[in-house]
Amino acid sequence: MHGTAWQKSTFSGSGNDCVEVRTIDGVVEMRESDVGEVIVRITRQKFAAFLQGVKVGEFDRHAGVCEAS
C-alpha cells in the first residue's frame, strides 16, 4: 500500500477529537481520531464533492448550527 500519513486540520488544536484524512492507493480515507479503527473510504471525486458541500453549509443542519434570525 502506498499512502500518506493521517492529517488533521490546523484548526483542530491539540485535542484528540477531530477528523483525520489520508490518501492510500488513490482512495481518500477519513476517521475520527478518538475512534481510529472506524475508517470511511471514498473516491477523490466524492471527497471533493463532500468538501464543497461543507463549504456551502449543506450539512450545517446536522451539526445543530442555527441560522441567525
C-alpha positions in Angstrom: 0.0 0.0 0.0 1.2 3.5 -0.8 -0.3 6.4 1.0 0.1 9.5 3.2 0.1 9.9 6.9 -3.1 10.8 8.7 -3.6 14.6 8.7 -6.0 16.8 10.6 -7.0 20.4 10.1 -4.7 23.1 11.6 -7.9 24.4 13.2 -8.3 21.3 15.3 -5.8 22.2 18.0 -4.0 19.5 20.1 -7.1 17.5 21.3 -7.9 14.0 20.2 -11.4 14.7 18.9 -11.1 15.6 15.3 -11.5 14.2 11.8 -8.3 13.0 10.1 -7.8 12.2 6.4 -5.2 10.5 4.3 -4.9 9.1 0.8 -4.0 5.5 0.2 -3.8 3.8 -3.2 -5.8 6.6 -4.8 -8.6 6.5 -2.3 -9.4 9.0 0.5 -9.8 7.6 4.0 -11.4 9.5 6.9 -11.6 8.7 10.6 -12.3 10.3 13.9 -9.1 10.5 15.9 -10.7 9.1 19.0 -12.2 6.1 17.2 -9.3 5.3 14.9 -10.4 1.8 14.0 -13.5 3.1 12.1 -12.4 4.3 8.7 -14.6 5.6 5.8 -13.1 5.1 2.3 -14.3 7.3 -0.6 -13.1 8.3 -4.1 -11.2 11.6 -4.5 -14.1 12.9 -6.6 -16.7 12.1 -3.8 -14.4 13.6 -1.2 -14.1 16.8 -3.3 -17.9 17.0 -3.6 -18.2 16.4 0.2 -15.8 19.3 0.9 -17.7 21.6 -1.4 -20.9 20.7 0.5 -19.3 21.5 3.8 -18.1 24.9 2.4 -21.5 25.9 1.3 -23.2 24.8 4.5 -25.0 21.8 3.1 -24.6 19.8 6.4 -25.0 22.6 8.9 -28.5 21.4 10.0 -26.9 18.0 11.1 -24.5 19.8 13.4 -27.2 21.8 15.2 -25.9 25.0 13.7 -28.7 27.6 13.7 -29.0 30.5 11.3 -29.2 34.0 12.7 -32.7 35.5 12.6 
